Amino acid sequence: MALKTLQFQPGINRDKTNYSDQGGWFDGDMIRFRQGYPEKIGGWQVENFSPYKGTARSLYAYATSDGAVNIGVGTNTKMYICAGTSTNDITPIRATFTSTATDNCFITTTSAPTTVTVNITNHGATAGDFVTFSGATAVGGIAAANLNLEFEIQTIVDSNNFTITTSVSASSGATGGGTGITAAFQLNIGSATTSGGLGFGTGTFGRGTFGSSIVAPTVVSSQLTFQDNFNNDLIFNISENDIFHWTYENTYSNRAVKLNSLSGSIAVPEQVTKILFAPSGHLLALGCTSFNPTTSAAGVSISSITRGGTGNTTATLTASGSHGLSSLDYVTVSGTVPKLFSGTFQITVTGATTFTYLMLADPGGNATTTGSYVKNSYTGTLDPLLIRWANVDPTIGPEPEVWEPTATNTAGFLPIKSGSEIITGINARQETLVWTNTALTSLQFLGTSEVFGTNEISNEIDIMGPNVVTTSNNNVFWMGNDKFYVYSGRVDTLPCTLKQFVFEDISRNKSDTFFAGTNSEFNEIVWFYVSGSSNEIDRYVIFNQEEKIWYYGSLARTAWIDSGVNEFPLATDNGNLYSHENGNDDGQRAPTAPVAINSFIQSADMAVGDGEEFVLTKRVIPDVNFTDSDVTSTTGTTLTPEVQMTVGVRNFPGVASSTTDVAGASLERNVTTATATIDQFTDQVFVRARGRQMNFKIGSTGVGVQWQLGSPRVDFKPDGRRG
């Protein structure tokens, strides 16, 4: 008899065959390695927030100056702030309709009693959008309280009509609702996932080749949101759309607004791929509309300009005729005395011939020379390789609303030279890394009149999607199209024992939904991706940067952020927010009655000598640690943490191990497996399994179990060459 200690190389290797990886681990799920030994991962719990609507692709957490923790959740339908125990809808309003004296926009019928048709001219909505009504009166037997609510638009009849579903039925066909109706339309929803095409890098802007005349496959991309905080406030953009600003007021009742609607905003870019604050404090827009200031052809004469009074910096301008301007337009006033009335200003229209604007200081009186004004426009053309940045004032700090470059500020822009579009960017140490579809560039703050400069790191670098990059310990990690990379001052390829397994498994046409995250407590870099057999994220692969090993598993998640201002790592799926590494079980479906997390790890096959000798395995001495397991259930019953250990044998590599319990069975079988249950009191397990190769598997399927495998020993003896 021989007692052999089973020592396996840490990490999972699927890029070798099962037989050639002797002494290693070949398969597993819901496990990690710590100090070289496998253990079950931690569990998760549903956080105490109301479920959100849509599929979340963005999570961002930050702490305010008064100690509140705000968690931004961006879905394809809405934008939320989770705080305390509340989920707060901060989705911006796209447009507001206010009824006139003749409007009665609700139409009911008795054939479809809960379906109400809404008549609003040029509503601009799509099916799935949300609209909130106020000021409506009863119609068709539906009370006002059942109309003055938020509704999801069900169908689009035409450009002037859409349908909603009410919670109560109409009793008659009628047209009404009154003349004091307000309809607030939220932003148009986006797609929850990607459909069509060949994956990230094909299709329209953001998914194709800039300037190409080739007709690309039709691609509907998932809606992505990118977030960052400005002091207590949240700045976010929807990819290839506008930048928005949400003001923290501790009541969480206010909605985000377009950044270009804020007082003092100027030349804010549109159709932005991604926003983030650079280490210098400048708000960056990666891939956006160009800065293209234009003015009206001729100056308009001014009848008068008056100030608001002593200490008041509001100027009221009266044009010589009807100005035709709108609030939030920009004008440049020139030729005035005092000069403080002159400059470029964002206006508020107060009448057909009047508007107001804010000056830098009180001019001390009304204008004695009125001069003239011109209307300014800052609408540029889309440039997917352009980087723009907002001003940082040396006295007051960042001004994320000021994007017009002047001789006295630090706003500006520059293009990336390589590639056809910017894919994403992330902050590293004292630099911002920017990926195009073919290159990696470093954006660095210079502190000169040029403000920023670029240094191309490599023009032979690819990236799988906009969210597959993350930072940890001053290193930057990302998933390329066929390998993993790390940047630590230079770009290196990460050796990966799961490379072939992962990149042959992924669904590339869903790659814009893939994402990376960190789990710093365990030194893990994790990538979540869609497998080839799925339409949504269902798998993950992990690189343990401390132990330089890889492992993988199956888990449906759509976004992730590490612990920090929040106690646990947070992740999203199915309209819920989960805290991970929290407990031992799956609290997704019933936190008070959690579901077991099925975990296992299985070794590669091991042979004795040259593999011709048969081996009879008779006994296993386990080495399993159950520390941190739950011993009491949520209902008060006593739990006995346990694992299932399986010794599998086979005669040839191509034969699958059986799952049959063979204790006492014939030893002439070609394939046998012996399975036993092990708890903290198990000292040894007797088995009878015979074959040329042996593998070892351990796992758990019970509630409350937390296990770590040590160095089990196997009692075996050579058993001849027959068979």
VEXRO-69344 format. One record per residue (C-alpha): x, y, z. Coordinates in Angstrom, 1 decimal, always signed. Layout:
      u      v      w
      X      Y      Z
...
END
This chain:
      u      v      w
   +0.0   +0.0   +0.0
   +1.1   +3.6   -0.7
   -0.3   +6.8   +0.7
   +0.1   +9.6   -1.8
   -0.4  +13.3   -1.1
   -2.4  +15.0   -3.8
   -0.7  +18.3   -4.7
   -2.0  +20.2   -7.7
   -0.7  +23.2   -9.5
   -3.0  +26.2   -8.6
   -5.2  +27.6  -11.3
   -7.2  +25.9  -14.1
   -5.7  +24.9  -17.4
   -7.9  +24.2  -20.4
   -5.4  +24.9  -23.1
   -3.8  +21.4  -22.5
   -5.5  +18.1  -22.8
   -6.9  +16.5  -19.7
   -4.2  +13.8  -19.7
   -1.3  +16.1  -20.5
   -2.1  +18.4  -17.6
   -1.2  +15.9  -15.0
   -0.8  +17.5  -11.6
   -3.1  +20.4  -12.5
   -6.8  +21.4  -12.3
   -8.9  +21.0  -15.4
  -12.4  +22.1  -14.6
  -14.3  +24.1  -12.0
  -17.1  +26.5  -11.2
  -17.8  +29.0   -8.4
  -14.3  +28.6   -7.0
  -11.2  +30.7   -6.5
   -7.7  +30.0   -5.3
   -6.1  +31.4   -2.2
   -2.5  +30.8   -1.4
   -2.5  +28.1   -4.1
   -5.5  +26.1   -2.7
   -9.1  +26.1   -4.2
  -12.1  +27.2   -2.2
  -15.7  +28.1   -2.9
  -16.4  +31.8   -3.7
  -18.4  +34.0   -1.4
  -22.2  +34.4   -1.9
  -24.3  +37.4   -2.7
  -27.4  +39.1   -1.4
  -30.0  +41.4   -3.0
  -29.5  +44.9   -1.7
  -32.5  +46.7   -0.2
  -33.3  +48.8   -3.2
  -36.4  +48.7   -5.4
  -35.9  +46.8   -8.6
  -34.8  +49.0  -11.5
  -36.2  +48.8  -15.0
  -34.1  +47.7  -18.0
  -30.7  +46.0  -18.3
  -28.0  +47.7  -16.3
  -24.6  +48.1  -18.1
  -23.1  +50.8  -15.8
  -22.4  +51.0  -12.1
  -20.7  +53.9  -10.3
  -20.4  +54.6   -6.6
  -19.1  +57.7   -4.8
  -19.4  +59.4   -1.4
  -20.7  +62.9   -1.0
  -19.3  +65.5   +1.4
  -22.0  +64.8   +3.9
  -21.3  +61.1   +4.0
  -24.0  +59.8   +1.7
  -23.1  +56.9   -0.7
  -24.6  +57.3   -4.1
  -24.7  +54.4   -6.6
  -25.4  +55.4  -10.2
  -27.1  +52.6  -12.2
  -27.4  +53.2  -16.0
  -29.8  +50.9  -17.8
  -31.0  +50.8  -21.4
  -34.2  +52.5  -20.3
  -33.4  +54.7  -17.3
  -30.8  +56.3  -15.1
  -31.0  +55.8  -11.4
  -29.3  +56.9   -8.1
  -29.5  +54.2   -5.4
  -29.0  +55.7   -1.9
  -29.9  +54.4   +1.5
  -32.7  +52.0   +0.7
  -34.2  +53.9   -2.2
  -33.9  +53.6   -5.9
  -34.4  +57.1   -7.4
  -35.2  +57.7  -11.0
  -33.1  +60.6  -12.4
  -33.7  +60.0  -16.1
  -33.5  +63.3  -18.0
  -36.6  +64.7  -19.6
  -36.4  +64.8  -23.4
  -39.3  +67.0  -24.1
  -42.4  +68.5  -22.4
  -45.8  +68.9  -23.9
  -48.2  +71.4  -22.4
  -51.8  +71.3  -23.6
  -53.6  +74.3  -24.9
  -57.2  +75.5  -24.5
  -58.3  +73.0  -27.2
  -56.4  +69.9  -26.2
  -58.1  +66.8  -24.9
  -55.4  +64.2  -25.7
  -56.7  +61.0  -24.1
  -58.9  +58.7  -26.2
  -60.6  +55.6  -24.6
  -62.6  +52.8  -26.1
  -64.7  +50.0  -24.6
  -63.2  +47.3  -26.9
  -59.8  +47.6  -25.2
  -60.8  +49.0  -21.8
  -57.2  +49.5  -20.3
  -55.7  +50.7  -23.6
  -55.7  +54.5  -23.9
  -54.6  +56.3  -27.0
  -52.7  +59.6  -26.5
  -52.8  +62.3  -29.1
  -49.7  +64.6  -29.0
  -48.4  +66.1  -32.2
  -44.9  +65.1  -33.1
  -44.3  +63.3  -29.8
  -41.0  +61.8  -30.9
  -41.4  +58.7  -28.7
  -40.6  +55.1  -29.4
  -42.2  +52.0  -27.9
  -40.9  +51.4  -24.5
  -40.3  +55.1  -23.7
  -41.6  +56.5  -20.5
  -43.9  +59.5  -20.1
  -45.4  +61.2  -17.0
  -48.7  +63.1  -17.2
  -49.9  +65.7  -14.8
  -53.0  +68.0  -14.7
  -55.3  +65.6  -16.5
  -58.9  +65.2  -15.6
  -61.1  +62.0  -15.7
  -62.0  +60.5  -19.1
  -64.1  +57.5  -20.1
  -64.5  +56.4  -16.5
  -60.8  +56.5  -15.7
  -60.2  +58.8  -12.8
  -57.6  +61.5  -12.9
  -55.5  +59.8  -10.3
  -55.1  +56.8  -12.7
  -53.9  +59.1  -15.5
  -51.6  +61.5  -13.7
  -48.8  +58.9  -13.4
  -45.7  +57.5  -15.2
  -46.5  +55.2  -18.1
  -44.5  +53.0  -20.4
  -45.5  +53.6  -24.0
  -46.8  +50.4  -25.5
  -47.2  +51.1  -29.2
  -46.6  +53.9  -31.6
  -49.6  +54.5  -33.8
  -48.1  +57.3  -35.8
  -46.0  +60.4  -35.3
  -48.9  +62.0  -33.4
  -50.4  +59.1  -31.5
  -49.3  +56.3  -29.1
  -50.9  +54.0  -26.6
  -50.5  +53.4  -22.9
  -52.1  +50.8  -20.6
  -53.9  +52.0  -17.5
  -54.4  +50.1  -14.3
  -58.2  +50.5  -14.4
  -60.6  +49.9  -17.3
  -62.5  +52.6  -19.2
  -66.3  +52.4  -18.9
  -67.0  +54.2  -22.2
  -65.4  +55.5  -25.3
  -64.5  +59.1  -24.9
  -62.0  +61.9  -25.8
  -60.9  +64.2  -23.0
  -58.5  +64.8  -20.2
  -58.8  +68.5  -20.0
  -56.8  +71.4  -21.2
  -54.2  +71.6  -18.4
  -52.3  +68.5  -19.3
  -48.5  +68.3  -19.1
  -46.7  +65.3  -20.6
  -43.0  +64.9  -19.7
  -41.2  +62.5  -22.1
  -38.1  +60.8  -20.8
  -35.1  +60.0  -23.0
  -35.8  +57.5  -25.8
  -34.8  +54.0  -24.6
  -32.0  +52.0  -26.1
  -31.5  +48.4  -26.8
  -30.9  +46.0  -23.9
  -28.4  +43.9  -26.0
  -26.7  +43.9  -29.3
  -28.4  +42.3  -32.3
  -27.2  +41.8  -35.9
  -23.9  +42.4  -37.5
  -20.6  +40.8  -36.7
  -19.9  +42.3  -33.3
  -18.1  +45.3  -31.9
  -16.4  +47.1  -34.8
  -19.1  +46.6  -37.4
  -22.0  +48.8  -38.3
  -22.7  +52.5  -37.9
  -20.7  +55.1  -35.9
  -19.2  +53.5  -32.9
  -19.4  +50.1  -34.6
  -17.8  +50.5  -37.9
  -15.1  +52.2  -40.0
  -15.2  +56.0  -40.1
  -15.2  +57.3  -43.6
  -15.8  +54.0  -45.2
  -18.3  +53.7  -48.1
  -18.8  +50.0  -47.4
  -22.3  +49.2  -46.4
  -21.9  +47.5  -43.0
  -24.3  +44.9  -41.6
  -27.3  +46.3  -39.7
  -26.3  +46.5  -36.0
  -28.5  +47.5  -33.1
  -26.1  +48.1  -30.3
  -26.8  +47.9  -26.6
  -27.2  +51.2  -24.9
  -24.1  +52.0  -22.7
  -23.8  +54.7  -20.0
  -20.5  +56.1  -18.7
  -20.4  +57.9  -15.3
  -18.1  +60.0  -13.2
  -18.7  +62.4  -10.3
  -18.0  +66.1  -10.0
  -17.8  +66.8   -6.3
  -21.2  +65.8   -5.0
  -22.8  +65.7   -8.5
  -22.9  +63.1  -11.1
  -21.8  +63.5  -14.7
  -22.8  +60.9  -17.2
  -23.2  +60.3  -20.9
  -25.1  +57.8  -23.1
  -22.7  +56.5  -25.7
  -22.8  +58.5  -28.9
  -25.3  +60.9  -27.3
  -25.4  +63.9  -24.9
  -23.6  +64.6  -21.6
  -25.9  +65.0  -18.6
  -25.5  +66.5  -15.1
  -27.3  +65.5  -11.9
  -27.2  +67.8   -8.9
  -27.0  +66.2   -5.5
  -29.7  +67.7   -3.3
  -30.1  +64.9   -0.7
  -33.8  +64.6   -1.5
  -33.1  +62.7   -4.8
  -36.3  +64.0   -6.3
  -34.6  +66.0   -9.1
  -33.8  +64.7  -12.5
  -30.6  +65.0  -14.5
  -30.4  +67.6  -17.2
  -28.3  +68.2  -20.3
  -25.0  +69.7  -19.4
  -25.5  +72.3  -22.1
  -28.6  +73.6  -20.3
  -26.7  +74.7  -17.2
  -26.2  +78.4  -16.7
  -22.8  +79.4  -18.1
  -22.5  +76.3  -20.3
  -20.8  +76.9  -23.6
  -19.9  +74.7  -26.6
  -20.6  +71.4  -24.8
  -19.9  +68.5  -27.2
  -22.6  +66.2  -28.5
  -22.6  +62.6  -29.6
  -19.9  +61.7  -27.1
  -18.5  +58.1  -27.0
  -17.4  +58.3  -23.4
  -16.8  +60.9  -20.7
  -14.4  +60.8  -17.7
  -12.5  +63.2  -15.6
   -8.7  +63.2  -16.3
   -6.3  +63.2  -13.3
   -5.8  +67.0  -14.0
   -9.5  +67.6  -13.3
  -10.5  +68.3  -16.9
  -13.7  +66.6  -18.1
  -12.8  +64.7  -21.2
  -15.1  +63.8  -24.1
  -13.7  +60.9  -26.1
  -14.9  +60.7  -29.7
  -17.4  +63.6  -30.1
  -18.6  +66.5  -32.2
  -16.0  +69.0  -33.1
  -15.6  +72.6  -31.9
  -17.0  +74.6  -34.8
  -18.1  +78.1  -33.7
  -20.1  +80.0  -36.3
  -22.0  +83.3  -36.0
  -24.8  +85.0  -37.9
  -23.8  +86.8  -41.0
  -24.3  +90.3  -39.8
  -24.5  +92.1  -36.4
  -27.8  +93.1  -35.1
  -28.1  +96.6  -33.7
  -29.1  +97.1  -30.1
  -31.7  +99.6  -28.9
  -30.6  +99.5  -25.2
  -28.8  +97.5  -22.6
  -29.6  +98.0  -18.9
  -28.2  +96.5  -15.8
  -30.3  +95.0  -13.0
  -29.1  +97.5  -10.4
  -26.3  +98.0   -8.0
  -24.3  +94.8   -7.5
  -26.6  +93.0  -10.0
  -24.7  +91.4  -12.9
  -27.8  +90.7  -15.0
  -28.0  +92.6  -18.3
  -31.2  +93.1  -20.2
  -30.7  +93.7  -23.9
  -33.4  +95.1  -26.2
  -32.9  +94.5  -29.9
  -33.8  +96.9  -32.6
  -36.4  +94.4  -33.8
  -37.7  +90.8  -33.2
  -34.6  +88.8  -32.4
  -35.9  +85.2  -33.1
  -33.6  +83.7  -30.5
  -34.3  +81.0  -27.9
  -33.3  +80.6  -24.3
  -29.9  +78.9  -23.9
  -28.7  +80.3  -27.3
  -25.3  +82.0  -27.3
  -24.7  +85.6  -28.5
  -21.6  +87.7  -28.8
  -22.1  +91.4  -27.8
  -19.5  +93.9  -29.0
  -18.9  +97.6  -29.2
  -20.5  +98.5  -25.9
  -19.5 +101.1  -23.3
  -18.9 +100.0  -20.5
  -17.0  +96.9  -21.9
  -18.5  +94.6  -19.3
  -21.6  +94.5  -21.4
  -19.5  +92.9  -24.2
  -18.6  +89.2  -24.5
  -20.0  +85.9  -25.3
  -23.0  +84.9  -23.2
  -25.7  +82.3  -22.9
  -29.1  +84.1  -22.9
  -32.6  +83.8  -21.4
  -35.4  +85.1  -23.7
  -37.8  +87.4  -21.9
  -39.7  +88.8  -24.9
  -39.9  +89.1  -28.7
  -37.2  +91.8  -28.6
  -35.6  +91.3  -25.2
  -33.3  +88.8  -23.5
  -31.0  +88.7  -20.5
  -27.5  +87.4  -19.7
  -25.1  +87.4  -16.9
  -22.0  +89.7  -16.9
  -18.7  +89.0  -15.0
  -19.3  +92.1  -12.8
  -21.5  +95.1  -12.3
  -20.7  +97.7  -15.0
  -21.9 +100.4  -12.7
  -24.6 +101.7  -14.9
  -26.5 +101.2  -18.1
  -24.7 +101.0  -21.5
  -24.0 +104.4  -22.9
  -22.9 +102.9  -26.2
  -25.0  +99.8  -27.2
  -23.0  +98.3  -30.1
  -24.4  +95.2  -31.8
  -24.7  +91.4  -31.3
  -24.4  +88.2  -33.3
  -25.9  +84.8  -32.7
  -23.3  +82.1  -32.1
  -23.6  +78.4  -32.9
  -21.2  +75.6  -31.6
  -22.7  +72.7  -33.5
  -19.8  +70.8  -35.0
  -19.5  +67.6  -37.0
  -19.0  +64.2  -35.6
  -15.3  +63.1  -35.3
  -14.9  +59.7  -33.7
  -11.1  +60.3  -33.2
  -11.5  +63.7  -31.5
  -10.8  +64.4  -27.8
  -12.2  +67.5  -26.2
  -11.9  +68.8  -22.7
  -13.6  +71.3  -20.5
  -12.0  +74.2  -18.7
  -10.3  +74.0  -15.2
  -10.2  +77.5  -13.6
   -7.1  +78.0  -11.5
   -9.2  +79.6   -8.8
  -12.5  +77.7   -8.7
  -11.4  +74.4  -10.2
  -13.1  +72.3  -12.9
  -15.8  +73.9  -15.0
  -17.4  +70.9  -16.7
  -19.9  +73.1  -18.5
  -17.2  +75.4  -20.3
  -15.8  +73.8  -23.5
  -15.0  +76.9  -25.6
  -11.2  +77.3  -25.9
  -10.1  +80.8  -25.2
   -6.8  +82.5  -24.6
   -7.6  +82.7  -20.9
   -8.8  +79.2  -20.2
   -7.6  +75.6  -20.5
  -10.5  +74.1  -22.6
   -9.3  +72.6  -25.8
   -9.2  +69.6  -28.2
   -6.9  +67.4  -30.2
   -7.3  +64.3  -32.4
   -6.0  +60.8  -32.0
   -3.8  +59.9  -35.0
   -4.2  +56.1  -35.4
   -7.4  +54.1  -36.0
  -10.8  +55.0  -37.2
  -12.7  +55.5  -34.0
  -12.1  +55.8  -30.2
  -13.4  +52.8  -28.4
  -12.8  +53.7  -24.8
  -10.5  +55.3  -22.2
   -9.5  +54.9  -18.6
   -7.3  +56.8  -16.1
   -3.9  +55.3  -15.2
   -1.1  +56.9  -13.1
   -0.9  +60.5  -14.2
   -2.2  +59.7  -17.6
   -5.4  +58.7  -19.5
   -5.1  +55.7  -21.8
   -7.3  +55.9  -24.9
   -8.0  +52.9  -27.2
   -9.0  +53.2  -30.8
   -9.8  +50.1  -32.9
   -6.1  +49.7  -33.8
   -4.0  +51.6  -31.3
   -3.3  +52.6  -27.7
   -2.5  +56.2  -26.9
   -1.5  +58.0  -23.7
   -3.1  +61.4  -23.0
   -1.0  +63.4  -20.6
   -1.5  +66.8  -19.0
   +1.3  +69.1  -20.0
   +0.4  +72.2  -18.0
   +1.4  +74.4  -20.9
   -0.7  +76.4  -23.4
   -1.3  +73.2  -25.2
   -2.8  +71.7  -22.0
   -2.6  +68.0  -23.2
   -0.3  +66.0  -25.4
   -0.5  +62.5  -26.7
   +2.0  +59.7  -27.0
   +1.2  +56.6  -29.1
   +2.1  +53.5  -27.1
   +1.3  +51.0  -29.8
   -0.5  +51.0  -33.1
   -1.0  +47.2  -33.1
   -3.3  +46.9  -30.1
   -7.0  +45.9  -30.1
   -9.7  +45.7  -27.5
  -12.8  +43.6  -27.4
  -15.2  +46.3  -26.4
  -15.7  +49.6  -24.5
  -16.0  +48.1  -21.0
  -13.4  +45.3  -20.9
  -10.7  +47.4  -19.3
  -10.0  +47.9  -15.6
   -7.2  +49.1  -13.3
   -5.6  +47.4  -10.2
   -2.4  +48.1   -8.3
   -1.2  +50.8  -10.8
   -1.7  +48.3  -13.7
   -4.3  +48.4  -16.5
   -5.8  +45.1  -17.7
   -8.0  +44.5  -20.7
   -9.3  +41.8  -23.1
   -8.2  +42.0  -26.7
   -9.8  +40.2  -29.6
   -7.7  +37.0  -29.0
   -5.6  +37.6  -25.9
   -5.4  +39.4  -22.6
   -3.1  +42.5  -22.0
   -1.6  +44.4  -19.1
   -0.1  +47.9  -19.1
   +2.4  +48.9  -16.4
   +4.3  +51.6  -18.4
   +4.5  +49.2  -21.3
   +2.1  +46.8  -22.9
   +2.6  +43.0  -22.3
   +0.5  +40.0  -23.2
   -0.8  +38.1  -20.1
   +0.1  +34.4  -20.3
   -3.2  +32.6  -20.0
   -4.0  +28.9  -19.4
   -7.6  +29.5  -20.5
   -6.9  +31.6  -23.6
   -8.1  +29.0  -26.2
  -11.0  +28.0  -24.0
  -12.3  +31.5  -23.6
  -11.8  +33.0  -27.1
  -13.3  +29.9  -28.7
  -16.3  +30.2  -26.3
  -17.3  +33.9  -26.6
  -20.1  +35.3  -28.6
  -18.3  +38.0  -30.5
  -21.4  +39.7  -31.8
  -22.3  +40.6  -28.2
  -18.8  +42.0  -27.3
  -20.0  +45.5  -26.5
  -21.8  +44.1  -23.5
  -18.6  +42.4  -22.1
  -17.1  +44.1  -19.1
  -14.1  +43.9  -16.7
  -14.0  +44.5  -13.0
  -11.8  +44.0  -10.0
  -12.3  +42.1   -6.7
   -9.4  +43.7   -4.7
   -9.9  +41.6   -1.6
   -8.8  +38.5   -3.5
   -6.5  +40.3   -6.0
   -8.8  +39.2   -8.9
   -9.3  +40.7  -12.3
  -12.6  +39.4  -13.7
  -14.0  +39.5  -17.2
  -17.7  +38.7  -17.7
  -18.7  +37.7  -21.2
  -21.4  +36.1  -23.3
  -20.7  +32.5  -24.2
  -21.4  +31.1  -27.7
  -24.6  +29.4  -26.6
  -26.1  +32.5  -24.9
  -27.7  +35.9  -25.7
  -26.7  +37.5  -22.5
  -23.7  +37.4  -20.2
  -23.4  +34.0  -18.5
  -19.7  +33.3  -17.9
  -16.6  +34.9  -16.3
  -12.9  +34.3  -16.4
  -10.6  +35.5  -13.6
   -6.9  +36.4  -13.5
   -5.4  +36.3  -10.0
   -2.7  +38.9  -10.3
   -1.0  +37.9   -7.0
   -0.7  +34.2   -7.8
   -0.5  +34.7  -11.6
   -3.2  +32.0  -12.2
   -6.5  +31.7  -14.0
   -9.9  +30.2  -13.3
  -13.4  +30.6  -14.6
  -17.1  +29.9  -14.0
  -20.7  +30.6  -14.9
  -22.6  +33.6  -13.5
  -25.1  +36.0  -15.1
  -24.2  +39.6  -14.3
  -24.4  +42.8  -16.4
  -22.3  +45.3  -14.5
  -19.8  +45.2  -11.6
  -17.9  +47.6   -9.3
  -15.3  +46.8   -6.6
  -15.8  +47.5   -2.9
  -14.6  +50.9   -1.8
  -17.2  +53.4   -0.6
  -19.5  +50.4   -0.6
  -18.7  +47.6   +1.8
  -18.9  +44.8   -0.7
  -18.4  +44.5   -4.5
  -21.7  +45.3   -6.3
  -23.1  +43.7   -9.4
  -26.4  +43.9  -11.3
  -28.7  +41.5  -13.1
  -32.5  +40.9  -13.5
  -33.3  +44.4  -12.3
  -31.6  +43.9   -8.9
  -28.4  +45.1   -7.3
  -26.4  +42.5   -5.4
  -23.6  +42.7   -2.8
  -21.0  +40.0   -3.5
  -18.7  +38.2   -1.1
  -21.6  +38.6   +1.3
  -22.5  +35.3   +3.0
  -22.2  +31.8   +1.5
  -25.3  +31.5   -0.7
  -27.3  +32.8   -3.5
  -29.7  +35.4   -2.1
  -31.0  +36.4   -5.5
  -34.4  +34.8   -5.4
  -35.1  +34.7   -1.7
  -32.8  +36.4   +0.7
  -34.5  +34.9   +3.7
  -34.4  +31.4   +2.2
  -31.2  +31.4   +0.2
  -30.4  +28.9   -2.5
  -27.2  +26.9   -2.4
  -24.3  +27.9   -4.8
  -23.1  +24.7   -6.5
  -19.3  +24.8   -6.6
  -16.7  +22.2   -7.7
  -13.2  +21.8   -8.9
  -11.9  +18.7  -10.8
   -8.3  +17.7  -11.4
   -6.8  +16.6  -14.7
   -6.1  +12.8  -15.0
   -3.1  +11.4  -13.2
   -1.3   +8.2  -14.2
   +1.1   +6.0  -12.4
   +4.4   +5.5  -14.2
   +4.0   +5.3  -17.9
   +0.2   +4.9  -17.6
   +0.2   +1.1  -18.3
   -0.1   +0.1  -14.6
   -3.6   -0.3  -13.2
   -4.1   +1.3   -9.8
   -6.6   +0.3   -7.2
   -7.7   +3.2   -5.0
   -9.0   +2.0   -1.6
   -9.0   +5.0   +0.8
   -9.0   +8.8   +0.8
   -7.9  +10.8   +3.8
   -9.6  +14.2   +3.2
   -8.2  +17.7   +4.1
  -11.1  +20.1   +3.9
  -11.5  +23.3   +5.9
  -15.1  +24.4   +6.6
  -14.2  +27.7   +8.3
  -16.9  +30.4   +7.8
  -19.6  +27.9   +7.0
  -23.0  +28.6   +8.4
  -24.1  +26.1  +11.1
  -27.5  +27.6  +11.6
  -30.1  +28.2   +8.8
  -32.3  +31.2   +8.5
  -35.1  +29.1  +10.0
  -33.0  +28.1  +13.0
  -32.3  +24.5  +12.0
  -28.8  +23.1  +12.5
  -26.7  +22.8   +9.3
  -23.9  +20.3   +8.8
  -21.5  +21.7   +6.2
  -20.3  +19.0   +3.8
  -18.7  +18.5   +0.4
  -18.9  +15.7   -2.1
  -15.6  +14.0   -3.0
  -15.3  +12.0   -6.2
  -12.4   +9.7   -7.2
  -12.8   +9.0  -10.9
  -10.8   +6.5  -12.9
  -10.6   +5.5  -16.5
   -8.5   +3.2  -18.6
   -8.0   +5.5  -21.6
   -8.0   +9.3  -22.0
  -10.9   +9.2  -24.4
  -13.3   +7.5  -22.0
  -15.5   +9.6  -19.8
  -15.6   +9.1  -16.0
  -18.8   +7.5  -14.8
  -20.9   +9.1  -12.1
  -21.9   +5.7  -10.7
  -21.1   +4.9   -7.1
  -18.9   +1.7   -7.3
  -18.4   +0.7   -3.7
  -18.3   -3.0   -3.8
  -18.7   -3.2   -7.6
  -16.7   -5.4  -10.0
  -13.1   -4.3  -10.5
  -13.2   -5.4  -14.1
  -15.1   -2.3  -15.2
  -13.2   +0.0  -17.7
  -14.6   +3.1  -16.1
  -15.5   +3.6  -12.4
  -16.1   +6.5  -10.0
  -16.3   +6.5   -6.3
  -18.2   +9.3   -4.6
  -18.4  +10.1   -0.8
  -19.8  +12.8   +1.4
  -17.3  +14.5   +3.7
  -18.0  +16.8   +6.7
  -15.7  +18.3   +9.3
  -15.7  +15.1  +11.3
  -14.8  +12.7   +8.5
  -11.3  +11.2   +9.1
  -11.2   +8.8   +6.1
  -13.3   +7.5   +3.3
  -13.1   +3.9   +1.9
  -13.6   +3.6   -1.8
  -12.9   +0.9   -4.5
  -11.9   +2.4   -7.9
   -9.6   +0.8  -10.4
   -8.1   +2.2  -13.7
   -5.0   +3.4  -15.4
   -5.7   +7.1  -14.7
   -7.3   +8.8  -11.8
   -8.9  +12.2  -11.3
  -10.1  +14.0   -8.1
  -13.2  +16.2   -7.7
  -14.6  +18.1   -4.8
  -17.6  +20.3   -4.6
  -20.7  +21.3   -2.6
  -24.4  +21.7   -3.2
  -25.6  +22.6   +0.2
  -26.8  +25.8   +1.8
  -24.4  +27.6   +4.1
  -21.3  +25.8   +3.0
  -17.9  +27.4   +2.7
  -15.0  +25.1   +2.0
  -11.3  +25.2   +1.2
   -9.4  +22.1   +0.0
   -5.9  +21.4   +1.5
   -3.8  +18.4   +0.6
   -5.8  +15.2   +0.7
   -4.0  +11.8   +0.6
   -5.0   +8.7   -1.4
   -4.3   +5.1   -0.4
   -3.6   +3.1   -3.5
   -1.6   +0.1   -4.8
   -0.5   -1.1   -8.3
   -2.9   -3.7   -9.5
   -1.2   -5.3  -12.6
   -1.6   -4.7  -16.3
   -4.6   -6.7  -17.2
   -7.7   -5.2  -18.7
END
